[in-house]
Amino acid sequence: MMRKKKPIPGPYAALTKDTRFAGTYEVLVPDEDRAKPHRIPMQFATRESAESWIHSPEGVETITLVLHPRRHS
């Protein structure tokens, strides 16, 4: 019996684990080829600002580059 593949969740904002930036948020991008999600190297003051960046043109382009680096080289 084969297991069903779960769909990969979309990018999301989470509190940063880096103590230098305590209290800020970062964007994490899940990837089916990795155990841990990619971390976008940017810090946001609020979860709302991080989530709005995810849907902005700059965010969409950056996330696409992270997930598919060979397509844009």
C-alpha positions, -999 to 999 in steps of 0.1 A, spaced: 0 0 0 14 34 -10 12 64 12 -4 95 -1 19 125 -5 10 154 17 9 187 0 38 210 10 26 240 30 33 275 16 57 300 30 50 313 65 62 338 90 76 326 124 94 341 153 131 341 147 152 316 166 183 338 163 188 355 197 205 385 181 171 393 165 148 383 194 113 395 190 114 397 152 99 375 126 114 357 96 100 340 66 104 302 62 98 284 29 92 246 30 108 225 3 100 189 -5 137 182 -11 147 193 24 140 183 59 141 219 72 125 249 54 146 275 37 151 307 58 148 340 40 176 362 54 154 391 64 139 403 97 104 418 102 91 437 132 56 421 131 41 389 118 17 410 96 46 427 79 63 394 72 31 379 58 25 409 36 61 406 22 54 370 13 26 382 -11 44 413 -24 61 411 -58 96 412 -42 86 383 -19 71 362 -46 103 366 -67 126 358 -38 107 327 -28 107 315 -64 145 320 -66 149 300 -33 128 271 -45 140 270 -82 175 285 -83 185 269 -116 156 284 -135 167 320 -129 205 316 -133 
